[in-house]
């Protein structure tokens, strides 16, 4: 169930952050760059999560400043996110495991800082400014943070189990 208050959002974000950090700390070094059948590595998953937090923060800032908000990104529709994500993997191909983890951590703390500086009303009282969506800012923040952490943990645990079984 989605958070409905600042307190709930901070709690779920920290809970999921703790889980993803535990998995990332335990993830075997030899598997970090191994591609799956779709050509995606664990490093790519971490870089993707870090990047989508950046996107959310940009959407929020743009909306607040009156700049047009392009969701997901200018030149892409939601139906084109697989292509966008493939383009992102190509742009991040030279990133190391350490660099994507650092980027994820940095962006996580920027996300937390934003949430901590907003009120319940700013987070959940109205749709996010400029988003052309019914979703409030808090819902976007949860999707970029806690929900993305949760899905990454599932994927990474599955990869670790498969490596042990194989």
Phi, psi and omega in degrees: 000138183290146176297151180232005179212164178302315181300313179296319180297315179296319180297310183292324179295315179293322178298311182290328176297317179299317180296314182293324178296319177300316180293317180296321178295326183270352187291126183298132182303323183292343183257352189298329183251000181290131180276146174271188182297341178265004179080022183247133179257162173305322177300321178297321180297316180295315178298321178299313181298318179298317183294319183290335171293316177303317180299312179303313180300322177294316179303315181297309181299316180299315179299319180293328182266001178082008176282142178304134180262125180249107181244123007281318180208148178305131180093357180229141172262165178304323181293347181257013180298327175301320178293317178300315180295324175295319177297321178298314178302321178295318180293328182264008187300331180273359180287146176267169175302315181297319182292321179288326176294318178296317178298317178298315180297314179301313182290326176300314182290329173293321176299312179300318180299318178299309182300316181297333182269359178254154177271168174305318180296318179293327181279322190231358186281332182212164174300151179298129183303129177083354187280343184056036183223159175277347182293135173281167181306318181299323179292319175298318180297320179293319179297320181285331183256268188306314181295320178291324177297315182300313181292326177295318179300315179300313180298312184294320176296320178299317179296320179293318178298316181298321179293322178292322182286331185278000000 
